[in-house]
Every structure is written in C-alpha cells, then in structure tokens.
Amino acid sequence: MQRWWSLVGSDITRYSDSVSRYSFKHGTQSLINAMLDDGRPDVELGTPVKEVHDLGDHVKIITSTGKTFTCRSTISAVPMNVLSKIQFSPALLSQKVRASEEGHAGSGMKFYIRIRQNIKPILMLASEQDPISTIMTMASPNEGTNLVAFSTDPSQIDPNNHAQVQKLLRRFLPDVDVVDTLHYDWHLDPYSKGTWCVLKKGQLTNSITALREPQGRIYFAGGDIDLGWRGFIDGAIATGNQVGQKVARLLNARTTPIYKTEKMAAGAHIDTTLNQCTVCHSTDASGKASVGPNLRGKYGQPAASASNFNYSSGLSESNLTWNEANLDRFLEDPAGTVPGTTMGFGGIKDPNERNAIIEALRALK
C-alpha cells in the first residue's frame, strides 16, 4: 500500500483515478486484439508448457502433450506461484525457484456485483478485517450499476451468495438490491495459484531482483515482478515493454553470442568474456554496426567516433576516450557515467568481470 501511495504522489484523487476511474474504453479484450492485429503472432491456447531448454543458440519448448516449439529466444510471463512447476534447463536460479515454491501472499478475492440502482462513481473503504474491504463503481450500462469488490479473507464471504453479498453491501449502501454477482477462484486455478502479487516478508530483498533476471536466452516478464504497479495489468505492460526491447536487441544483433552447450566438442575452449556485449554489438573485422556500434578497434579511441553509427547526444558530447579508467566507470554505471546514453544496460558491479571485458576489448584490434 505504501508503494501504491507513492506511485500516485500521495494523493487520494490520483489514487482513485489510477486504480478505478480510468480503464480501456472497450475493455481489456480491446488491448489483446490490438496486440494480435499489430504483431500477428500464432496463438496456442490450451497448450501448457512442461519444459523449457536453453540450448545456447536457440530455445526448445516442450508442452505437456509433447508438442515442441523452437525459437531464438523466449519470454516467460507465467505467474510467480507457478514458475517452479515448469522444468527449465539449465535450471533456474535458486532464488527464482525458492520464491515460486514459497508463493507470494496474494490470497485476496476480487468479484463483481451488479445492483439495480443507479449510483454515482464512488470508492468505499473498510478495515481489511471486514468481509468486504474495498468497493468501487465501474463503467455501467443505462440501468443499474456495476461494482467491483475486494476481500482480504475469502473465508468470510461467498460471492455467489447474493443474499449474503447484499447484506454486507448494505453496510456501505443501505437499501441497494443485488441483481447478480460474478467471481472466479484464482486460488484453484493451476496456472495462477493465487491472485494479485503481494510479496511476503523478505521476498522484496531476496527474490525480486532474481525473478526479473534473464537467464541466457530466456527472459521473464509479468505483473508479479514489476517494480512499480506489481500485481496490476499496468505492471505487466511495463515489464512486457522493457523485456520486449531487450529481446529485440538480442534478435537484431548481427553477431550471435557463443554459448557453451552440450553440443560443444570435448576439450574445446570458447571465450565467452564478451557475451554480454555481443548481444547488441558486433565485433567482426568488417566494422559494421549492429544495434550498437562495432567494438573492434575502439579501445583507446574517442567515444562516439564511428562514422557508421548514430550515437546519442549524451555520448557524442561526453568527451570521453575509451581508456581503462573510463571503460571501467562506464561498464559499472553507463547511465551515471554518460547521462542521456541510450544503451539499455544496467552495468556490471563485479570489478573482476569489468576488468576481463576491458582486456578483451583492448585485444580486439
């Protein structure tokens, strides 16, 4: 609640606007249809994923029926509570698995109520110990009003019992008549195992960073792991946008990073030092740029010096030379070293890893 409050500038009007007033004019389905019209993907419904294998240069996905898909990269957007039910190879980070097995604390209930009366838009709040703690009006037809209600303890209320719901609702709105209710039990759904994500004690510190971390060609998104509107569709959209851009950079890279896989010849040695860089930067002798500029021969040169790449104004005006000290600063914190850079990379905190990359760049003549 403190995070939601801070996201709206600690203002009750903006809070109400954010969580209840504004919505898609033609429903969430209109967003789904727009995405389908734009990307024109193949859609496979009723196809549970059983295994995901990162094979280095591609990913193989196996469904519960044995059907196989192959792709250059994949994004997992399954809820946190079911992530551990899928077999990943190589295995997921232990923090991801542990958080999924623990499960988040999202055990509340959301249901819809249709009343006979027409009422003005309203937000009503009660103690979380009450059977119904929050009620908000929704877009309604000409006759009657649609409400959305929340309960933190599903054991206190049966949303399908119209008489019980009406009795509880009349504590907020005396004399209203309940016409119908609608509820789906997400706790019983094997593909959600809970409702909106509320992290348990310790999970924000110990799990959220790992849950967001990509592994090889497998990326992770979804409302459960957003840093802002976690548990909301807004969070799902935000992470989808962020991760989508990262995957686009990977797929658009001219130089495919080399990974160690089970197919590698016995005794062969592959230098993977620049793997993080070659996702977006080419390194071949042609000098051709990719998503980012070609890295060959750049050590010791002024920043933004390649004629075949359109650099950001931040880097063009930085007056940096790519010597050891400046590379170390930039690799640790790109945005802090060059404000305005468009390089979408968070930095490398391990000094030994940065030093190895710098030496590899020095040798790339």
N, C-alpha and C positions, 0 to 999 in steps of 0.2 A: 504493500500500500504506500509506503514511503517513496518507492521508486516511481509508481504511477503519479503520485502527487507532485514529485519533482519534474516529471516529464511535461506537465501542463503548467509549470511555473507557479505551483501552489495556489491555483485559482479554481474555485468550485465551479464557475461557469464554464471555463475551458475544460475542466474535468468532465462535466456533464456533456459538453459538446463532443468530446473525444470518444467517450465510451458509449454514448447512447443517441445523440442527436443526428450526427452525420453518418450516412451509410450509402451503399451503392443504390442508385435510383431504381434500378431494375433487379436488385438482389445480387447475392454473391455469384449466382449462376451466370450473370452477365460478364463478370470478370473471367470466369472459367472459359466461357465461349469466346471472349476476345483473345485470350491466350491461345486457344486452339486455332482460331482464324489466323492469328499472326504467325505462329510457329509451325502449324500444320504437322504436328507430331503423330506418330502411330500411338494409339491409346490401347492399353491392355488392361481391362478391368477384370476383377475376379481372378487375379494371377499372383498369388502370394509368392514372395521371394524367399527361398530357402538358403541359398549360398551366394556369396559374392567373392570372386577371386581376382586379385590384382596380379597379373602375370607380367608386369613390367612395362610392356609396350601397349597393352590393352587390358580390358577388364572382361571377365566372363561371369555372367549372372545365370544361376540355375533356379528355376521355380519349384514349387512343391510337387508339380506334376512331371518334372524332369525336362521341361522346355528350357532351351538355352538361348541366351542373348549375348552377343559380343559387342563391345564398344570401346572407344579410345579413352573414355572417362565416364564416371557415373556420379550422381548426386544422391545421397541417401537423405530423405526427408521424413523418415519414419519417426513416430513419437519416441521420446526418450525411454519410456517404460517398456517398449518392445524391441529396442535396438539389440539387446543381448540375445534375442530369440533367433537372430539371423547368424549364420556361420560365415565369418569373414576370414579370408586367407590372403596375406598374413593376418594374424589375429589382431583384433582391435587393441588400442591402448588400454591398459588395465583400468585407468580412471574412467574410461567410457563404459566398460563392462560393469564395473562396480557401481557406478551411478545408475545404470539401467536396472541392475538387479535390485538395488535399494528402492528404486522408484521415487518419483517426486511426491510431494504432499497434496497434489491436486485431487481432492476427493469430494469436491462440492458437487452441486447439481444445478443445472440450468433447465428451465422449462417455460413453456409459453401458455398464456391464459387469454382467452377471448371473453370479454364481458359485453353485456347487452347495451350498457350505457356509453354515450359519447363523452369523453373527458379530455381536458387539455393536456398537453405534454407535461409530464411530471416525473420527478425522481424521488423515490421514497426509501429511506434507510432505517434499519433497526439494528439491534445488537446481533452479533454473529451467533449468540446463543439462541436467538429466536428461530423458529422453523423456517421462516422466510426473512432473509436479512436485507434483500435489495429487490425493488420493483421499479421498472422503467417502462414508459409508454413507447410503443413502436409506431411505424407508419401504419395507419389503419384505413380500412375501407369506409364508405359513406355511413354505414350503420354499425354501431358498436366500436369497441377499441381493443387493440391487441396489446398485451403486456408481456414483458419478459421478466422472469423472476429467478432469484438465486437463493440457494440454501447451502450453508456450510456443513450441514449434517443431514444426509439423505434419510437417515433412520427416523427422523422426526416428522416426515411428511410423505404421503403417497400422491404424487402429482396426477395420477389417473383417477383419484377420488375427488370428484367435482364438489361434493358437499364439504369435505374437509378443506379443500383449497378455498372455497367461498368463505367459510368461517374464518380462516386465517387472513384472507384478503380484506375482509370487512373490518379488521383492526386498523387497516390503513384507510380504506374507502368504505364507510358504512353504506349499507343498502345496495351495493352493487350485486349484479346477478352474473354468475359464471355460466357461460354458454358451452365452452369447450376448453380442453387443455391438450397439450402436445409435449411429449417427453421421450428422450432416447437415453438409455442407460449405457453411457460410455465405459463404465467400470466393467461391464460384462463383455464388451467388445474386445476380442483377442488382438485387434490391430490398433488399439489405443490404450487399454488397461488403465484408464483414468480420464480426468477432464483436463482443464487448463493447467499449465505447469506452474506450480509454486514450489520452489526448491526447499528441501529440508535443511536443517541446521548443518553447516559445514560444506554443503554442495556448491555454494557460490564460490567459496575459496578453493575447494579441492577438485571440482569437477567441470565447471562451466567452460574453462579455457580448453581443457582436453576434449570436451564434447564438440567444440567448434573447430578443432584442429583437423585439417585434411591428412589423409594417410596415403601417400603415393598418388594414384590416380582416382582415389575415392574421396569425395568431398561431402560435407554434411551441412544441412540447412534445416529450417523449420522454426515454427513459433516457440518451441520448447527451449531453444538455445540462443534466442535473440538477447542482446544486452539491454534493450530498451523495453518495448512492449512485449515482453515474454508472456506467452500464453494467449496472445491475441493474433488475429489474422494479420494485423499490421506488422508484427514481428516476423511472421512467415514471409511476408512480402519483402521486408527489409533484408533478411538473410538470403532469400532467393535472388535478390538483385545483386548483393555482394558476391555470393558464391558463383552466380552465373557469369559475372565478369571475370572471375579468376579462372573458371573453366574455359571461357572463350579465349583468354590469353594462352592457356595451355594448348588448346586445339589449333590456334592460329600460329603457334611458334613454328618457324621453318626448321629449326633443329630439334629433333626429338630427343629428349633426355634418355640416357642409357641407364637401365636399372639392372641390378643383379637378379636373375631369375633362376628357376630350376633348370632352364634350358642352357645356361651358360656352360661352356666347355670346362671340363675338370682342369683345375690348375690355372685357368685364365685369370688375368688381373684386369679389372676395369676401374679407371679412375672416375669416381663419382663426385669429386670435390665441387664441381660447378653445376651439379644437378639443379640446385635451386635457381641458378641464374639462367640456365638454358631453357627453362620453361618459357621465358619471354625473349631471351637474347640469343641470336645466332653467334657462332664462333668460327665459322668456316673461313677459309682464305679469300673467298670472293669479296668479303666486306659488305655483303648485302645485309640490310636491316631486317628485323622481324617485327614483333610487337614493340620491342625496344631496339636500340642501336646495336650493331655488331660490336662484340667486345674485343676482337682481335686487335692487338696493337694499341690499345687505349691506355695502358699503364704509362704514366709519365706525361701524357698529353693533357691539354686544357679540356675542361668539361665542355660538353656541347660543341665539339669540334668537327663531328662528322657532317659532311655536306649532304648526305643522302637520308637524313633523318630530321623530322620537325620536332625540336625539343620544346619543353615547357619554358615559359618565360622565367620561372624560378631558377632553372638550371642554366639557362642562357645568360642570366645576369649574376650568376653566383661567383664568377671569377676564380673558380677552383681549378687546381691542377690535380690530376689523379695520381698523387704520390701515396706513399704508405699511410701517412697520418690522415690525410683527407679521406682515403678509401675506408680506413678503419672507422672514422666518425660517421661516414655516410652509410656504411653497411650496418652499423649499430642502430642508427636512427635516421632513415632517409628524410622523413618529413621535418624532423627537428634540425637537421643539418642544412637542408635546402627547402625552406618554406615555399610552397607552391609547386613542388615537384608532382608530377602525375604518375610516378612509379607506385603502383599499388602493392607495396611490400612493407611489412611491419618492422623489419630489421632482424638482426642476428645478435643475440645477447652473449653468446659464448665467445670470448676473445680468441680462443684457440681455433674455433671454426672460422672466424673472420680472418685470422692470420693465414690459414690454409687457402682460403679463397683469394686473398691478396697475392700470395705466392703463385697460385695458378694463373692469375691474371698477368703477373709480371712475366711469366714464362710464355704467355700466349702472344708470340710476336709474329 
